[in-house]
């Protein structure tokens, strides 16, 4: 076996090396043209909403350094199932590369990992091509491998870095199927499936279904020849699937428990699609958007497309093969336009941007069939290729002339000129390919040069599109204040032996807590505790829709106390009662909350009532027992209005801009009585056209900007020891019309607040958190309920004095526990639900497959001896 591998590498080492290096070089050059390179001014993080990928990789460093358990993290919005989180984001074989980078260098880590993944994609296809298409030369393996690595889909969706692993494993899986069909060992198929399933469960579903259909197509093409492979395929697939349950089963159960539901099919045809989509998106550098209303990214190169068409036009290919592969390709194409099929490929869950996530399957089929057509091409087929090139050129020109200019406004003359120019160049290649003489010898090099030029232009177009669509932020946004924030966070860690919470009022990303290693509220993640976030949304931390994001900003003192927000980082005075400045570093200062509560509070069973604790005041009142907490609502007085007209209808106020080049500015005057914490409520009544609307509020010279839809409603006006009249100015941008409820002022009597906090502190229960456990000791005079602000998850188990007990659910949001009178040790332990069964299946899958290999090898040896 070793000799075979060594011989293969020796024979193909140039092609393998080039297929790895060239995609990296081309992408690196294109990035550099956009100011992105190792240590550059810009990073490849495509907008703030994608900066979490850097932080997710940084959080892996926390695991490597022993600061975090592999099953649970306290750094993800109060606490999060880290096992499921990793199954989507971190289980790549490439993730450990972050070990060689400091957290402050995560932009460089992400840059390197991205390039290495693209190199691995090219290398993977080269191995597949060299083992599958025997009539092609090494130069052609390189050409098609680079085209596969840098196809439109991989580059356009490259910000979603955890999806890239699927393109590494897809060629290996198809190679494993082809080997199995030839009567060879299913080892390649098994290990490719297993690595795919473990790396990212989401893409594994798409590739898994496709590869099964690919195998079925082969059975239909030649049942007699391939039927003996069924047992090997089923054993390899089910063994790999069973072994992967160690991550997939807990993740599925986590998603199910957290309210991820299947979408209802409402229409037969997919909306926002066009009949020219597949024509236009086969043009070089055709980037529209990776947000909403995009066409599928299916470009993989003109040569693969030309020879794919030739595959179906050639008489050298059997009709069964054409029908089989054509049917599979037609299914993928139809899935774009037929909504039930579209949803199926997405796991019956509508995608949040990055549409048609299965469209790379069409690209793979095109290049696979293109390579197959390339192999059977002979000199006498030249006229057919000429006609195909002319037909494609005609289709591209027709798309320009007859397509809807509004839908296809991203088509440019440059795109058309490059595409037609390359078609002409490929016609020249075809004219010299398979001819005898010197021209034949240079034809492979000519093809490689042309395909590299094409790939370069397409990659440049994709990266330019990403830059326009999302933006490449400057590195300084991530690194400029890193050491200052890290210094202050480390100071808080040194001051605390137990879990505390911290939030940055001037955060860098939504996932700073992962990167700096602190427990907070703010987070963006596709894997999240939706029940907890939904309840927190009701308590004022904005988390709308499917709860992908939860934001800390614009809440009140009540929630700072209840969630144990012990510290705030801020560039400006947070103007909060009880927050005292304790340290500073660079632009940032550290403020300590004197009224932060512990993780647990003793209460009674009335907290479980249907109508109990509906909002933060109810919860605070119930836990404290203080009924009359001084809260007052008053109206502000508007004193100035600039660049806007205002219409008041009932409780709604509508501000309409006069000039679109200036913000709409409103100023109110507010009298804040002594010892009061004041907030102004700015709450939208209609968010349908205000998603991009921002508001800057200025009070006492302190200005803060918020997205009016995604942030909380209470904008802080400050705390005042003496009665004070303050002015607050709100400047609205991003929408020509702003509709909000008539602003009012919330006043909190801080003396009453302090009394209530002291009452809760007297009932407080301090927990020690280590890894995946939280422990506490209590001595109760009567039976009571311990309420905690640890997010509830089905993976939690509760123990009293070492004995496992049942846990009631508090709105499926926080852990609570009924505890009898007396002295007891309380322990919460987290283990992902389904992990034990998954681990058993993992071992069973490996054992089953190895047993099959032993049996199959022994059977073949006996057959050979006879």
C-alpha positions in Angstrom: 0.0 0.0 0.0 2.8 2.4 0.9 4.6 1.6 -2.3 1.4 2.4 -4.3 1.0 5.8 -2.5 4.7 6.6 -2.9 4.6 5.7 -6.6 1.4 7.8 -7.1 2.9 10.9 -5.4 6.2 10.5 -7.4 4.2 10.4 -10.6 1.9 13.3 -9.9 3.8 15.4 -7.4 4.0 18.4 -9.8 0.2 18.4 -10.4 -0.6 17.9 -6.7 1.7 20.7 -5.6 0.5 23.1 -8.3 -3.1 22.3 -7.5 -2.5 23.3 -3.9 -0.3 26.4 -4.5 -2.0 28.0 -7.5 -5.5 28.6 -5.9 -3.7 30.1 -2.9 -1.6 32.3 -5.1 -4.5 33.6 -7.2 -6.7 34.3 -4.2 -3.8 35.9 -2.3 -3.0 38.2 -5.3 -6.7 39.2 -5.6 -6.9 39.9 -1.9 -3.7 41.9 -2.1 -5.2 44.0 -4.9 -7.9 44.9 -2.3 -5.3 45.7 0.3 -5.6 42.4 2.1 -2.5 40.3 2.9 -0.7 39.0 6.0 -0.5 41.9 8.4 -2.2 44.3 6.0 -4.4 47.3 6.8 -7.6 45.4 5.9 -8.9 41.9 7.0 -10.9 39.4 5.0 -13.7 39.6 7.5 -16.7 40.5 5.3 -18.4 43.1 7.5 -19.0 43.2 11.2 -21.6 40.4 11.0 -18.9 38.0 9.9 -16.3 39.0 12.4 -17.5 36.3 14.7 -15.7 33.7 12.6 -12.4 35.1 13.9 -13.7 35.0 17.4 -15.1 31.5 17.1 -11.6 30.4 16.1 -10.2 32.4 18.9 -12.5 30.6 21.3 -10.9 27.3 20.2 -7.7 28.7 21.6 -9.4 29.0 24.9 -10.1 25.3 24.8 -6.5 24.5 23.9 -5.3 26.6 26.8 -7.7 24.9 29.3 -9.8 28.0 29.9 -13.0 26.4 28.4 -14.7 23.0 28.5 -15.4 21.2 25.2 -19.0 20.7 26.1 -20.0 24.1 27.6 -18.9 27.7 27.3 -19.7 30.5 29.8 -18.6 33.0 27.2 -21.6 32.7 24.8 -24.5 34.9 25.9 -24.6 33.9 29.6 -23.8 30.3 28.7 -24.0 28.0 25.6 -23.9 24.4 24.5 -20.3 24.5 23.1 -20.5 20.9 21.6 -23.3 21.9 19.2 -21.7 25.2 18.6 -18.5 23.5 17.5 -20.4 21.0 15.3 -21.3 24.0 13.0 -18.3 26.3 13.4 -15.2 24.7 14.8 -14.9 21.0 14.0 -12.8 21.6 10.9 -9.4 19.8 10.6 -8.0 23.2 9.8 -9.2 24.9 13.0 -6.1 23.9 15.1 -4.1 26.2 13.0 -5.3 29.0 15.3 -3.0 27.5 17.9 -0.1 29.2 16.2 -1.7 32.6 16.5 -2.4 34.9 19.4 -6.0 36.0 19.8 -4.9 39.5 18.8 -3.7 38.1 15.5 -7.0 36.4 14.5 -7.3 38.4 11.3 -4.1 36.8 10.2 -5.2 33.4 11.4 -8.4 33.6 9.4 -6.5 34.8 6.3 -4.1 31.8 6.5 -6.9 29.3 7.2 -8.9 30.6 4.3 -6.0 30.3 1.9 -5.0 26.9 3.1 -8.6 25.6 2.7 -8.7 26.8 -0.9 -5.4 25.1 -1.5 -6.7 21.9 0.0 -9.8 22.1 -2.2 -7.6 22.2 -5.3 -5.4 19.4 -4.0 -8.4 17.3 -3.2 -9.9 17.6 -6.8 -6.5 16.9 -8.3 -6.3 13.6 -6.4 -9.8 12.8 -7.5 -9.2 13.8 -11.2 -5.9 11.9 -11.5 -7.6 8.8 -10.1 -10.7 9.1 -12.2 -9.8 10.6 -15.6 -6.8 8.5 -16.9 -6.6 10.1 -20.4 -5.9 13.6 -19.1 -2.4 15.0 -18.6 -1.0 16.5 -15.4 -1.4 20.0 -16.8 -5.1 19.3 -17.3 -5.5 18.0 -13.8 -4.0 21.3 -12.6 -6.3 23.3 -14.9 -9.5 21.7 -13.7 -8.4 21.6 -10.1 -7.8 25.3 -9.9 -11.2 25.9 -11.7 -12.9 23.7 -9.0 -11.1 25.4 -6.1 -12.0 28.9 -7.2 -15.5 28.3 -8.6 -18.0 31.1 -8.2 -19.7 29.6 -5.1 -16.5 29.0 -3.0 -15.2 32.5 -3.5 -18.5 34.3 -3.3 -19.4 32.4 -0.1 -15.9 32.4 1.3 -16.8 34.6 4.3 -18.7 31.5 5.6 -15.4 29.8 6.2 -16.8 26.7 7.9 -18.6 25.7 4.7 -15.4 25.4 2.7 -14.4 22.0 4.2 -17.3 20.4 2.3 -15.5 21.2 -1.0 -12.4 19.4 0.3 -14.3 16.2 1.1 -16.8 16.1 -1.9 -14.2 14.9 -4.5 -12.9 12.3 -2.0 -16.4 11.0 -1.5 -17.1 10.7 -5.2 -13.7 9.1 -5.6 -14.6 6.6 -2.8 -17.9 5.8 -4.7 -16.0 5.3 -8.0 -13.5 3.0 -6.2 -16.3 1.0 -4.7 -18.0 0.6 -8.1 -14.8 -0.8 -9.4 -14.7 -3.4 -6.6 -12.1 -1.7 -4.5 -12.1 -1.1 -0.7 -14.7 1.4 0.7 -12.0 2.8 3.0 -11.8 6.1 1.1 -15.6 6.5 1.1 -16.0 5.8 4.8 -13.3 8.2 6.1 -14.3 10.9 3.7 -17.9 10.6 4.8 -16.9 10.6 8.5 -14.7 13.6 8.2 -17.4 15.5 6.3 -20.1 14.6 8.8 -17.9 15.6 11.8 -16.7 18.9 10.2 -20.0 20.6 9.6 -23.4 18.9 9.9 -25.1 21.5 7.7 -23.1 21.0 4.6 -22.8 17.3 5.3 -26.5 17.0 4.8 -26.3 18.6 1.3 -23.3 16.6 0.2 -24.6 13.4 1.8 -27.9 13.5 -0.1 -26.1 14.4 -3.4 -23.5 11.6 -3.1 -26.3 9.1 -2.4 -28.1 10.3 -5.6 -24.9 10.1 -7.5 -24.4 6.5 -6.4 -28.0 5.7 -7.4 -27.4 7.1 -10.8 -24.5 4.7 -11.3 -26.7 1.8 -10.3 -29.4 2.8 -12.8 -26.8 3.2 -15.5 -25.4 -0.3 -15.1 -27.3 -2.4 -12.5 -25.6 -5.7 -13.4 -22.1 -4.3 -13.1 -22.6 -2.2 -10.0 -25.1 -4.1 -7.9 -22.4 -6.0 -6.0 -21.2 -2.7 -4.5 -24.5 -2.0 -2.7 -23.4 -3.8 0.5 -20.1 -2.0 0.7 -21.8 1.4 0.1 -24.4 0.8 2.7 -21.9 -0.4 5.3 -19.5 2.6 4.6 -22.4 5.1 4.6 -24.2 3.8 7.7 -21.0 3.2 9.6 -19.8 6.7 8.9 -23.2 8.2 9.6 -23.4 6.2 12.9 -19.9 7.2 14.0 -20.7 10.9 13.2 -23.7 10.8 15.6 -21.2 11.8 18.4 -21.6 15.3 17.1 -24.7 15.3 14.9 -27.2 13.7 17.4 -26.5 16.2 20.2 -26.6 19.0 17.7 -30.0 17.9 16.2 -31.4 17.5 19.7 -30.1 20.9 20.7 -31.7 22.6 17.6 -34.9 20.8 18.2 -35.0 21.7 21.9 -34.3 25.3 21.1 -37.3 25.7 18.9 -35.8 25.3 15.4 -38.8 24.5 13.4 -39.3 23.3 9.8 -40.5 25.8 7.2 -44.0 25.6 5.7 -44.1 25.4 1.9 -46.3 28.2 0.8 -45.6 28.4 -2.9 -44.6 25.9 -5.6 -42.2 28.2 -7.4 -39.3 30.0 -5.7 -39.8 33.7 -5.6 -37.1 36.1 -6.8 -35.7 33.8 -9.5 -35.3 34.6 -13.2 -35.2 32.5 -16.4 -31.7 33.9 -17.3 -30.1 33.1 -13.9 -28.2 30.0 -15.1 -27.0 31.8 -18.2 -25.9 35.0 -16.6 -24.2 33.3 -13.7 -22.0 31.2 -16.1 -20.4 34.5 -17.3 -17.1 35.4 -15.8 -17.1 37.6 -12.7 -21.0 37.6 -12.4 -21.6 38.7 -8.8 -24.9 40.1 -7.8 -25.2 39.6 -4.0 -24.9 37.0 -1.3 -27.7 38.6 0.6 -31.3 38.3 -0.6 -32.8 38.1 -4.1 -29.6 36.7 -5.5 -29.3 34.2 -8.3 -27.5 30.9 -7.6 -23.7 30.9 -7.8 -23.0 28.1 -10.3 -20.0 29.4 -12.3 -17.1 26.9 -12.6 -15.4 28.0 -15.8 -16.1 28.0 -19.5 -14.0 25.0 -20.5 -15.9 22.7 -18.0 -19.1 24.1 -19.3 -18.2 23.6 -22.9 -17.1 20.0 -22.4 -20.1 19.3 -20.2 -22.3 20.3 -23.1 -20.1 18.2 -25.4 -20.7 15.2 -23.0 -24.4 15.3 -23.8 -23.8 16.0 -27.5 -21.3 13.3 -28.1 -22.3 10.0 -29.6 -19.5 8.3 -27.6 -21.4 8.5 -24.4 -24.1 6.0 -23.7 -27.7 7.2 -23.6 -28.2 5.8 -20.1 -25.2 7.8 -18.8 -26.6 11.0 -20.4 -30.1 10.4 -18.9 -28.7 9.5 -15.5 -26.3 12.4 -15.1 -28.7 14.7 -17.0 -31.5 13.8 -14.7 -29.4 14.6 -11.6 -28.2 17.9 -13.1 -31.8 18.8 -14.0 -32.9 18.0 -10.4 -30.3 20.4 -9.0 -31.4 23.1 -11.5 -35.1 22.5 -10.8 -34.4 22.8 -7.1 -33.6 26.5 -7.6 -37.0 27.2 -9.2 -39.2 24.8 -7.2 -39.6 25.9 -3.6 -40.3 22.5 -2.0 -37.0 21.1 -3.5 -35.2 24.3 -2.6 -36.3 24.0 1.0 -35.4 20.3 1.1 -31.8 20.9 0.2 -31.7 23.4 3.1 -32.9 20.9 5.6 -36.5 22.3 5.3 -35.2 25.5 6.9 -35.2 28.7 4.8 -31.7 30.2 4.6 -30.9 33.6 6.2 -29.1 35.2 3.2 -26.5 33.2 1.2 -29.3 31.6 -0.8 -29.3 28.4 -2.8 -26.6 26.9 -0.7 -26.8 23.7 -2.7 -26.0 25.3 -6.0 -22.4 24.2 -5.9 -23.7 20.7 -6.7 -24.5 22.0 -10.2 -21.0 23.3 -10.5 -19.5 20.0 -9.4 -21.6 18.1 -11.9 -20.6 20.5 -14.7 -16.9 20.0 -14.0 -17.3 16.3 -13.5 -19.1 15.8 -16.8 -16.7 18.4 -18.4 -13.8 16.2 -17.5 -15.6 13.2 -18.8 -16.4 15.0 -22.0 -12.8 16.1 -22.3 -11.6 12.5 -22.1 -13.7 11.3 -25.0 -13.1 14.3 -27.2 -11.2 13.6 -30.5 -10.2 15.7 -33.4 -13.3 14.8 -35.4 -15.5 16.4 -32.7 -14.0 19.8 -33.3 -17.1 21.1 -35.2 -19.4 20.1 -32.4 -17.2 22.1 -29.9 -17.2 25.1 -32.3 -21.0 25.0 -32.4 -21.2 24.7 -28.6 -19.0 27.7 -28.2 -21.1 29.7 -30.7 -24.3 28.7 -28.9 -23.0 29.7 -25.5 -21.8 33.0 -26.9 -25.2 33.6 -28.4 -26.9 32.8 -25.1 -24.6 35.3 -23.2 -25.4 38.0 -25.8 -29.1 37.2 -25.7 -29.0 37.5 -21.9 -27.6 41.0 -22.2 -30.2 42.0 -24.9 -33.4 40.4 -23.5 -33.0 40.0 -19.8 -34.8 42.2 -17.3 -32.2 45.1 -16.7 -33.5 45.6 -13.2 -32.9 42.1 -12.1 -29.7 41.7 -14.0 -28.3 45.2 -13.4 -25.0 43.6 -12.2 -24.2 42.5 -15.8 -21.4 44.8 -17.1 -19.9 45.3 -20.5 -16.6 44.2 -19.0 -18.1 40.9 -18.0 -19.4 40.3 -21.5 -16.2 41.3 -23.2 -14.1 39.0 -21.0 -16.5 36.1 -21.4 -16.7 36.4 -25.2 -13.0 37.1 -25.4 -12.2 33.9 -23.5 -14.7 31.9 -25.6 -12.8 33.0 -28.7 -9.5 32.1 -27.0 -10.9 28.6 -26.2 -11.9 28.3 -29.9 -8.3 28.8 -30.8 -7.2 26.2 -28.2 -9.8 23.7 -29.6 -8.4 24.3 -33.1 -4.9 23.2 -32.0 -5.9 20.5 -29.5 -5.6 16.9 -30.7 -3.6 18.0 -33.8 -0.2 16.4 -34.5 2.9 18.5 -34.3 4.3 21.2 -32.1 1.0 22.9 -31.5 -0.3 19.7 -29.9 2.6 19.8 -27.4 1.8 23.4 -26.3 -2.0 22.9 -26.2 -2.1 21.7 -22.5 0.0 24.7 -21.4 -2.2 27.0 -23.5 -5.2 25.6 -21.8 -3.7 26.0 -18.3 -2.7 29.6 -19.1 -6.2 30.5 -20.4 -8.0 28.8 -17.5 -5.7 30.6 -15.0 -6.5 33.9 -16.6 -10.2 33.1 -16.5 -10.1 32.0 -12.9 -8.2 35.2 -12.0 -10.8 37.5 -13.5 -13.6 35.5 -11.9 -12.0 35.5 -8.5 -11.3 39.2 -8.8 -15.0 39.8 -9.7 -16.2 37.7 -6.7 -13.9 39.5 -4.2 -14.9 42.9 -5.6 -18.5 41.9 -5.2 -18.0 40.8 -1.6 -16.2 44.1 -0.9 -19.1 46.0 -2.3 -21.7 43.8 -0.6 -20.3 43.4 2.8 -17.1 45.5 3.0 -13.6 44.5 4.1 -13.1 46.3 7.5 -9.8 47.8 8.5 -7.7 45.6 10.8 -7.5 48.5 13.3 -11.2 47.9 14.1 -10.2 44.6 15.5 -6.7 45.2 16.8 -6.4 48.9 17.6 -7.9 48.5 21.1 -7.3 44.8 21.6 -4.5 45.2 24.2 -6.4 47.8 26.2 -9.6 45.7 26.4 -7.6 42.5 27.1 -5.7 44.3 29.9 -8.9 45.4 31.6 -10.6 42.0 31.1 -7.6 40.2 32.6 -7.8 42.6 35.6 -11.4 41.6 36.2 -10.4 37.9 36.1 -7.7 38.5 38.7 -10.2 40.2 41.0 -12.8 37.4 40.9 -12.8 33.7 41.8 -16.3 33.0 40.7 -18.3 33.7 37.5 -19.2 37.3 36.9 -20.5 39.1 33.8 -19.1 42.0 31.8 -20.2 44.0 28.8 -18.4 46.4 26.5 -20.5 49.5 25.7 -18.1 50.2 22.8 -17.7 46.7 21.6 -15.7 45.7 18.5 -17.9 42.8 17.4 -21.0 40.9 18.5 -18.7 38.1 19.8 -16.2 40.0 21.9 -17.0 37.7 24.8 -15.6 34.7 22.9 -12.5 36.6 21.9 -11.6 38.1 25.3 -12.9 35.3 27.4 -15.7 36.8 29.5 -19.3 36.1 30.2 -21.7 38.6 28.6 -25.0 39.0 26.9 -24.3 40.1 23.3 -23.7 37.4 20.7 -24.4 36.5 17.1 -24.5 32.8 16.3 -26.5 30.3 14.2 -26.2 28.0 17.1 -27.8 29.7 20.1 -30.2 29.1 23.0 -33.3 30.5 21.4 -35.6 30.1 24.5 -33.2 32.0 26.7 -32.7 34.7 24.1 -36.4 35.0 23.5 -37.1 35.5 27.2 -34.2 38.0 27.5 -35.8 39.8 24.6 -38.9 40.2 26.7 -36.7 41.5 29.5 -35.3 44.2 27.2 -32.2 42.7 25.5 -33.2 43.0 21.9 -33.2 39.6 20.2 -35.8 39.5 17.4 -37.0 36.8 14.9 -35.0 33.6 15.1 -32.7 35.1 17.8 -29.6 34.9 15.7 -28.4 38.1 17.5 -28.9 39.3 21.0 -27.8 42.8 22.1 -27.0 44.2 25.5 -27.3 47.9 24.7 -30.1 50.1 25.9 -31.5 48.3 28.9 -31.9 49.3 32.5 -30.3 49.0 36.0 -32.7 46.2 36.8 -31.2 43.9 34.2 -27.7 44.9 35.0 -28.3 43.8 38.6 -30.3 40.6 37.8 -27.9 39.2 35.3 -24.9 40.0 37.5 -23.3 42.5 35.0 -20.5 43.3 37.4 -18.4 45.4 34.9 -18.9 47.7 32.0 -16.1 48.7 29.6 -16.6 52.0 28.0 -14.8 54.9 26.3 -17.2 57.4 27.9 -18.8 57.6 31.3 -21.7 55.1 31.2 -23.7 57.5 33.5 -25.2 54.6 35.5 -26.1 54.6 39.1 -23.8 52.3 41.1 -21.1 52.0 38.4 -17.8 53.3 39.7 -14.7 53.7 37.6 -11.9 51.4 38.9 -9.3 51.4 36.1 -8.4 52.5 32.6 -6.3 51.5 29.7 -5.9 53.5 26.6 -9.3 54.8 25.5 -11.2 52.3 27.6 -12.2 52.6 31.3 -13.5 49.8 33.6 -16.6 50.5 35.6 -17.6 48.2 38.5 -21.3 47.7 39.3 -21.9 47.8 43.1 -25.3 46.2 42.7 -24.5 43.1 40.6 -26.3 40.0 41.9 -25.0 36.5 42.2 -26.0 33.7 39.8 -28.6 32.3 42.2 -31.4 33.8 44.2 -33.8 32.0 46.7 -37.5 32.5 45.9 -40.7 30.5 45.9 -42.8 28.4 43.5 -45.0 31.3 42.6 -42.3 32.3 40.2 -43.6 29.5 37.9 -47.0 31.0 37.6 -48.4 31.5 34.1 -48.7 35.3 34.5 -45.8 35.7 36.8 -42.6 37.8 36.1 -43.7 38.9 32.6 -41.2 41.7 32.4 -38.1 42.9 34.2 -39.9 44.9 36.8 -42.2 42.0 37.7 -39.2 39.7 38.0 -37.2 42.2 40.1 -40.2 42.8 42.4 -40.9 39.1 42.8 -37.3 38.2 43.7 -36.9 41.2 46.1 -40.3 41.2 47.7 -40.3 45.0 47.5 -43.6 45.9 46.1 -43.3 49.7 45.5 -40.1 50.3 43.6 -40.2 53.9 42.5 -40.8 53.9 38.8 -42.3 56.9 37.0 -43.2 57.6 33.3 -43.2 61.3 32.2 -43.2 63.0 28.9 -40.2 65.0 27.5 -40.6 68.4 26.0 -39.5 68.8 22.4 -37.4 71.9 22.0 -35.8 71.6 18.6 -36.5 69.9 15.2 -34.0 69.9 12.3 -34.4 68.6 8.8 -37.7 66.8 9.6 -41.4 67.2 9.8 -43.3 65.4 12.5 -46.9 64.0 12.5 -48.4 62.7 15.7 -51.3 60.2 15.4 -52.3 58.8 18.7 -49.3 57.2 20.3 -47.3 57.1 17.0 -45.0 59.9 15.8 -43.7 59.9 12.2 -40.5 61.9 11.4 -40.0 62.6 7.6 -36.8 64.0 6.3 -36.6 67.2 4.3 -33.2 66.8 2.8 -31.8 63.2 2.3 -28.2 64.4 2.8 -28.7 65.4 6.4 -29.9 63.4 9.5 -33.3 64.1 11.1 -32.5 65.6 14.5 -34.9 66.0 17.4 -34.0 67.6 20.8 -36.0 67.1 23.9 -35.7 68.8 27.3 -36.2 66.6 30.4 -36.2 67.4 34.1 -34.7 64.5 36.1 -35.5 64.7 39.8 -32.8 64.0 42.4 -31.4 60.5 42.8 -33.2 59.2 39.7 -31.8 57.2 36.8 -33.4 58.4 33.6 -34.0 56.8 30.2 -35.8 58.0 27.0 -37.8 55.3 25.2 -37.4 55.2 21.4 -39.3 52.3 20.1 -40.2 51.7 16.5 -43.8 51.1 15.5 -43.0 49.8 12.0 -39.6 48.0 11.3 -40.4 46.9 7.8 -38.3 49.7 6.2 -36.1 50.7 9.2 -33.6 47.9 9.3 -30.8 50.2 8.2 -32.0 53.1 10.4 -29.6 54.3 13.1 -30.0 56.8 15.9 -27.3 58.8 17.6 -28.3 60.0 21.1 -26.3 62.8 22.7 -26.6 63.6 26.4 -24.1 65.6 28.5 -21.7 65.5 25.6 -21.7 61.7 25.4 -22.8 60.4 22.0 -23.8 56.7 21.3 -25.0 55.2 18.1 -27.5 52.3 17.9 -29.4 50.4 15.3 -33.0 51.4 16.2 -34.5 48.1 15.2 -31.9 45.7 16.7 -31.0 47.5 20.0 -33.1 47.9 23.1 -35.5 50.8 23.6 -34.2 52.6 26.7 -31.5 55.1 25.8 -29.7 56.2 29.0 -30.0 59.8 30.1 -27.8 59.4 33.2 -28.1 59.5 37.0 -28.2 62.7 39.0 -27.7 63.4 42.7 -29.5 66.7 42.4 -32.6 67.6 40.3 -31.3 68.5 36.8 -32.7 69.6 33.5 -30.9 67.8 30.7 -31.2 67.9 26.9 -31.1 64.8 24.8 -30.6 65.0 21.0 -31.5 62.1 18.7 -30.2 62.1 15.1 -31.9 59.6 12.8 -30.1 58.3 9.7 -30.6 55.5 7.2 -34.4 55.9 6.5 -36.3 58.7 5.0 -39.1 58.1 7.4 -38.9 57.1 11.1 -42.0 55.8 12.9 -41.7 55.5 16.6 -44.0 55.5 19.6 -44.2 58.9 21.2 -41.1 59.1 23.3 -41.5 59.0 27.0 -39.1 59.1 30.0 -38.6 56.3 32.4 -37.4 57.3 35.9 -36.1 54.8 38.4 -35.8 55.9 42.0 -32.3 54.7 42.9 -33.0 54.6 46.7 -35.9 52.1 46.1 -33.7 50.3 43.6 -30.9 50.0 46.2 -33.3 48.7 48.8 -34.7 46.0 46.4 -31.2 44.9 45.4 -30.2 44.6 49.1 -33.3 42.4 49.6 -32.3 40.2 46.8 -28.7 40.0 47.9 -29.8 38.7 51.3 -31.4 35.8 49.3 -28.4 35.4 47.0 -26.8 32.0 46.3 -23.2 32.1 45.0 -22.2 29.4 42.5 -18.8 28.2 41.7 -18.5 27.5 37.9 -15.9 25.1 36.6 -16.0 23.8 33.0 -19.4 22.3 32.7 -20.5 22.4 36.3 -22.0 25.0 38.7 -22.0 24.2 42.4 -23.4 25.9 45.5 -24.0 25.2 49.2 -27.3 26.3 50.9 -28.8 26.1 54.4 -32.5 26.6 54.2 -35.1 27.0 57.0 -37.9 25.9 54.6 -38.4 24.4 51.2 -37.5 27.0 48.5 -36.7 27.5 44.8 -33.3 28.5 43.6 -33.7 30.8 40.6 -30.5 31.2 38.5 -29.5 33.2 35.5 -27.8 30.2 33.9 -29.5 29.6 30.6 -31.7 26.5 30.6 -30.6 23.7 28.3 -31.9 20.1 28.1 -28.3 18.9 28.7 -28.3 20.2 32.3 -28.8 17.8 35.1 -29.3 18.8 38.8 -27.9 17.0 41.9 -28.8 17.6 45.5 -26.2 16.0 47.9 -25.0 13.9 45.0 -28.4 12.5 44.1 -29.9 13.4 40.7 -33.2 15.3 41.0 -35.8 16.6 38.5 -35.6 20.3 37.4 -38.6 22.4 36.8 -38.3 24.7 33.7 -38.6 28.4 34.1 -40.0 29.5 30.8 -37.3 27.3 29.2 -35.0 30.2 29.8 -33.1 29.8 33.2 -32.2 26.9 35.5 -34.3 26.7 38.6 -34.4 24.0 41.3 -36.8 23.1 44.2 -34.6 22.5 47.3 -35.9 21.1 50.6 -35.1 22.6 53.9 -31.7 21.9 55.5 -28.1 22.2 54.4 -27.4 20.9 50.9 -24.8 20.8 48.2 -26.4 21.9 44.9 -24.7 20.9 41.7 -25.6 21.5 38.0 -23.8 19.4 35.5 -23.9 19.9 31.7 -23.6 17.1 29.2 -25.1 17.6 25.7 -28.3 15.7 25.4 -27.7 12.7 23.2 -23.9 12.7 23.6 -23.8 9.3 25.4 -25.8 7.6 22.7 -23.8 9.4 20.1 -20.5 8.3 21.7 -21.8 4.7 21.7 -22.7 5.0 18.0 -19.3 6.5 17.3 -17.5 3.4 18.7 -20.1 1.1 17.1 -19.7 2.7 13.7 -15.9 2.3 13.8 -16.1 -1.3 15.0 -18.7 -2.2 12.5 -16.8 -0.8 9.6 -13.4 -2.3 10.6 -15.2 -5.7 11.1 -16.6 -5.4 7.6 -13.2 -4.6 6.2 -11.6 -7.6 8.0 -14.4 -9.9 6.7 -14.3 -8.5 3.1 -10.5 -8.8 3.0 -10.5 -12.3 4.3 -13.2 -13.3 1.8 -11.2 -11.9 -1.1 -8.0 -13.7 0.0 -9.9 -17.0 0.2 -11.4 -16.4 -3.2 -7.9 -15.7 -4.6 -6.5 -18.9 -3.0 -9.1 -20.9 -4.8 
